[in-house]
Amino acid sequence: MTGISQIRNLVEYFKKNLKKGYTLDSLKYALLNQGYSRAIVERAVNETTKELAQKAPVLKTKPVIKYEIVDEYDNPVEIKKPWWKKLFKS
């Protein structure tokens, strides 16, 4: 098996098993234990991540992160501004 076709097969192997829920590290470890060279596995990992990144959706808007501080009874806690921040309204 040539190096390029071997890498292509490993890329497909990674994509298929990542969809099943396996982690990239566990897949790499399994291949290394089966006798694949570290260089071939790393090249296949890099190619896989490139291909998956191209298929990833591009976010058009930034996500809004909201946070709230609650006490031990899940009641919201109001945080008051320090008095000196009231002087410099931002």
C-alpha positions as a printed NumPy array, in Angstrom:
array([[  0.   ,   0.   ,   0.   ],
       [  1.473,   3.361,  -0.964],
       [  1.833,   6.157,   1.546],
       [ -0.824,   8.39 ,  -0.015],
       [ -3.475,   5.679,  -0.267],
       [ -2.63 ,   4.557,   3.266],
       [ -3.129,   8.111,   4.544],
       [ -6.4  ,   8.384,   2.594],
       [ -7.646,   5.15 ,   4.2  ],
       [ -6.662,   6.4  ,   7.655],
       [ -8.447,   9.71 ,   7.039],
       [-11.63 ,   7.803,   6.212],
       [-11.072,   5.621,   9.292],
       [-10.767,   8.723,  11.497],
       [-13.85 ,  10.397,  10.021],
       [-15.986,   7.273,  10.368],
       [-14.972,   6.613,  13.965],
       [-15.131,  10.247,  15.067],
       [-18.784,  10.233,  13.956],
       [-19.296,   7.19 ,  16.177],
       [-18.032,   9.191,  19.164],
       [-14.47 ,   7.953,  19.574],
       [-11.853,  10.512,  20.546],
       [ -8.985,  11.384,  18.255],
       [ -6.443,  10.359,  20.885],
       [ -7.977,   6.918,  21.354],
       [ -7.996,   6.329,  17.596],
       [ -4.353,   7.431,  17.276],
       [ -3.345,   5.174,  20.154],
       [ -5.146,   2.205,  18.593],
       [ -3.421,   2.715,  15.243],
       [  0.008,   3.07 ,  16.829],
       [ -0.577,  -0.16 ,  18.758],
       [ -1.486,  -1.875,  15.481],
       [  1.926,  -1.015,  14.065],
       [  1.272,   2.119,  12.013],
       [  4.112,   4.61 ,  12.007],
       [  3.698,   7.776,  14.05 ],
       [  4.478,   9.958,  11.007],
       [  1.73 ,   8.388,   8.863],
       [ -0.807,   8.624,  11.689],
       [  0.042,  12.291,  12.33 ],
       [ -0.248,  13.142,   8.631],
       [ -3.637,  11.427,   8.531],
       [ -4.755,  13.328,  11.642],
       [ -3.699,  16.643,  10.101],
       [ -5.511,  15.842,   6.854],
       [ -8.626,  14.772,   8.762],
       [ -8.753,  17.964,  10.802],
       [ -8.321,  20.058,   7.639],
       [-11.191,  18.273,   5.917],
       [-13.469,  18.494,   8.945],
       [-12.646,  22.192,   9.401],
       [-13.681,  22.912,   5.825],
       [-17.077,  21.319,   6.446],
       [-17.677,  23.15 ,   9.726],
       [-20.349,  25.858,   9.567],
       [-19.207,  29.462,   9.761],
       [-20.905,  31.464,  12.494],
       [-22.32 ,  34.699,  11.155],
       [-22.994,  36.218,  14.55 ],
       [-21.075,  36.109,  17.762],
       [-22.678,  34.049,  20.509],
       [-24.027,  36.05 ,  23.433],
       [-22.709,  34.863,  26.751],
       [-25.002,  35.575,  29.653],
       [-24.153,  34.842,  33.22 ],
       [-25.87 ,  35.255,  36.514],
       [-24.616,  34.92 ,  40.048],
       [-26.896,  32.902,  42.316],
       [-26.806,  32.043,  45.973],
       [-26.999,  28.541,  47.423],
       [-30.815,  28.562,  46.966],
       [-30.597,  29.49 ,  43.247],
       [-31.799,  33.045,  43.906],
       [-30.153,  35.719,  41.733],
       [-27.654,  37.926,  43.546],
       [-27.451,  41.582,  42.544],
       [-23.934,  42.951,  42.239],
       [-23.744,  46.629,  43.086],
       [-21.279,  48.9  ,  41.343],
       [-18.608,  50.421,  43.553],
       [-19.307,  54.059,  44.434],
       [-16.332,  55.302,  42.43 ],
       [-17.598,  53.666,  39.221],
       [-20.769,  55.732,  39.525],
       [-18.616,  58.844,  39.164],
       [-17.145,  57.585,  35.877],
       [-20.219,  56.343,  34.057],
       [-19.222,  53.904,  31.392]])
